[in-house]
Amino acid sequence: MALPEPLDPALPIKAARTNPMRGRVARSGDTPASTGNVANIVTVVRILLAPLFIWLLLADAGHWGPLRYVAAVLFVVAIVTDSVDGILARRQNLVTDFGKILDPIADKVLVGGALVALSILGELWWWVTIVILVREWGITIFRFAVLRRSVIPAVASGKLKTVMQAVAVSLLLFPFWAFVGQWELWLAWVVMGIALALTIWSGIDFFIKYFQQNRATATPRASA
């Protein structure tokens, strides 16, 4: 009977090096960053705030009471963290593949939840919500489908789309029209229309960039 081969003493070291939770959490540097770094923690907090925001919005049931204002403020605070985690990740060199995947998901959970809640309350057409959700989660599913081959960061048009969606939702959440007139409500619809157009275009742009990147990777460079 053949004796089992001895274990490689370097294996524990290799495993430790590949542990995604090991690495820098907050400080700047060139060494690998931990998956649990401060930028990713801020992103996770944004996801956790989404259910509370949705509950407050639906609990108000469109009565424009205190819960509505608390929900609106919570949405704005949560969406602002999208810039905070990005600034932290770039400034401290804490960018990770996990963060690249989680950041757009956090935006989709928060904004998507707001759109669904507004449609439930009868304040936003369902077809608008459905078009946006199909685009958002369709691309998210595609990201996971190709995850083993490559991690696809968000495109610039996608970031602009998220900003316009956030502004449109914020205008719909706060009942400013009750104080300044109906023009504010019309402004909210115009901004939502722009956000919808950008949502569709950024989805097309995403696939254009993806296939361009794949073509560039698959085509071998001519030798000099």
C-alpha positions in Angstrom: 0.0 0.0 0.0 1.4 3.4 -1.0 2.0 5.8 1.8 0.1 9.1 1.6 2.1 12.0 0.4 3.2 14.4 3.2 1.3 17.7 3.4 3.0 20.7 2.0 4.1 22.9 4.9 3.5 26.0 2.8 -0.2 25.3 2.4 -1.3 27.1 5.6 0.7 30.1 4.5 -0.9 30.1 1.1 -4.3 29.8 2.6 -3.7 32.7 4.9 -2.5 34.8 2.0 -5.7 34.1 0.0 -8.0 34.8 2.9 -10.1 37.7 1.6 -10.6 39.1 5.2 -6.9 39.5 5.7 -5.3 42.8 4.7 -5.7 46.5 5.2 -9.1 47.7 6.7 -8.7 51.5 6.8 -5.1 52.6 6.3 -3.7 53.6 2.9 -1.0 51.4 1.3 -0.1 49.1 -1.6 -0.6 45.8 0.2 -3.9 43.9 -0.5 -7.0 45.4 1.1 -9.3 43.3 3.3 -12.8 42.4 1.9 -14.0 43.8 5.3 -12.5 47.2 4.8 -14.2 50.4 5.8 -15.4 51.3 2.3 -17.1 47.9 2.0 -18.6 48.3 5.5 -20.2 51.6 4.4 -21.7 49.8 1.4 -23.1 47.1 3.6 -24.7 49.7 5.9 -26.4 51.2 2.8 -27.9 47.9 2.0 -29.1 47.4 5.7 -30.7 50.9 5.7 -32.9 50.0 2.7 -35.4 47.7 4.5 -35.9 50.4 7.3 -36.4 53.1 4.7 -39.0 51.0 2.8 -40.8 50.1 6.0 -41.1 53.8 7.1 -42.3 54.8 3.6 -45.0 52.2 3.5 -46.0 52.7 7.1 -46.8 56.3 6.3 -49.1 55.0 3.6 -49.0 58.2 1.6 -50.3 60.4 4.4 -47.3 62.8 4.2 -46.8 62.4 8.0 -43.6 62.4 10.1 -42.7 58.9 8.9 -42.7 60.1 5.3 -40.1 62.8 6.1 -38.0 60.4 8.2 -38.0 57.9 5.3 -37.1 60.6 2.8 -34.2 61.8 5.0 -33.0 58.3 5.5 -33.0 57.7 1.7 -30.9 60.8 1.1 -28.4 59.8 3.9 -28.2 56.3 2.5 -27.7 57.4 -1.1 -25.0 59.9 -0.1 -22.9 57.0 1.3 -22.5 55.9 -2.3 -20.0 58.7 -2.7 -18.5 58.2 0.7 -17.5 54.5 0.1 -16.2 55.4 -3.4 -14.0 58.2 -2.0 -12.7 56.0 0.8 -11.9 53.1 -1.6 -10.0 55.3 -4.0 -8.2 57.6 -1.5 -7.1 54.7 0.7 -6.6 52.3 -2.1 -9.2 49.9 -0.7 -10.7 48.9 -4.0 -11.6 45.1 -4.0 -13.4 42.8 -6.4 -16.0 42.3 -3.6 -16.6 46.1 -3.4 -16.9 46.4 -7.2 -19.7 43.8 -7.1 -21.4 45.0 -3.9 -21.5 48.7 -4.6 -23.9 48.6 -7.6 -26.0 46.0 -5.8 -26.4 48.4 -2.8 -27.6 51.2 -5.2 -30.1 48.8 -6.8 -31.5 47.6 -3.5 -32.0 51.1 -2.2 -33.3 52.8 -5.4 -35.2 49.7 -6.5 -36.9 49.5 -3.1 -37.9 53.1 -3.3 -39.4 52.7 -6.8 -41.4 49.7 -5.8 -42.7 51.4 -2.6 -43.7 54.5 -4.6 -45.5 52.4 -7.1 -47.3 50.5 -4.3 -48.4 53.9 -2.9 -49.7 54.9 -6.4 -47.2 57.7 -6.8 -45.2 56.2 -9.6 -46.3 54.3 -12.7 -45.6 50.6 -12.4 -44.3 50.4 -16.0 -41.5 52.9 -15.1 -40.5 50.8 -12.1 -40.6 47.5 -14.1 -38.4 48.9 -16.9 -35.8 50.2 -14.4 -35.8 47.0 -12.4 -35.5 44.7 -15.4 -32.5 46.7 -16.6 -30.9 46.9 -13.1 -31.3 43.3 -12.0 -30.7 41.9 -15.5 -27.3 43.4 -15.6 -26.6 42.3 -12.0 -27.5 38.7 -12.9 -25.2 39.0 -16.0 -22.4 40.2 -13.7 -22.6 37.1 -11.6 -22.9 34.9 -14.7 -19.5 36.1 -15.9 -17.9 36.5 -12.5 -15.5 33.6 -12.9 -14.1 35.2 -16.1 -14.0 38.8 -15.1 -15.2 41.4 -12.6 -17.0 44.2 -14.4 -16.9 47.6 -12.7 -19.7 50.1 -13.1 -19.5 52.3 -16.3 -19.6 56.1 -16.1 -23.0 56.3 -17.7 -24.2 53.9 -15.0 -23.0 56.2 -12.2 -24.8 59.1 -13.9 -27.9 57.1 -14.1 -27.8 56.3 -10.4 -27.4 60.0 -9.6 -30.4 60.9 -11.7 -32.5 58.1 -10.2 -31.6 59.3 -6.7 -32.5 62.9 -7.5 -35.8 61.9 -9.0 -36.7 59.6 -6.1 -35.8 62.3 -3.6 -38.0 64.8 -5.3 -40.9 62.4 -5.2 -40.3 61.5 -1.6 -40.3 65.0 -0.2 -43.7 66.7 -0.7 -42.1 70.1 -1.7 -45.0 70.7 -4.1 -47.3 71.3 -1.1 -45.2 74.4 -0.3 -43.8 75.7 -3.6 -46.5 74.6 -6.0 -47.2 71.9 -8.6 -44.1 72.9 -10.7 -42.0 70.9 -8.2 -44.0 67.8 -9.0 -43.6 68.4 -12.7 -39.9 68.8 -12.2 -39.8 65.4 -10.4 -41.5 63.8 -13.4 -39.1 65.4 -15.8 -36.1 64.2 -13.8 -37.6 60.7 -13.6 -38.0 60.7 -17.4 -34.3 61.7 -17.8 -33.3 59.0 -15.3 -35.4 56.4 -17.2 -33.7 57.3 -20.5 -30.3 57.1 -18.9 -31.2 53.8 -17.3 -31.9 52.3 -20.7 -28.9 53.9 -22.4 -26.4 52.9 -19.6 -27.6 49.3 -20.0 -26.8 49.4 -23.7 -23.5 51.2 -22.9 -22.6 48.5 -20.3 -22.9 45.7 -22.9 -21.0 47.7 -25.5 -18.1 48.2 -23.0 -18.2 44.6 -22.0 -18.0 43.2 -25.5 -15.3 45.7 -26.4 -13.3 44.6 -23.3 -13.8 40.9 -24.2 -12.7 41.5 -27.8 -9.6 43.4 -26.7 -8.7 40.5 -24.3 -9.3 37.7 -26.8 -7.4 39.3 -29.6 -3.6 38.6 -29.3 -1.3 41.5 -29.8 0.8 41.5 -32.9 4.5 40.8 -32.1 6.8 43.7 -32.7 
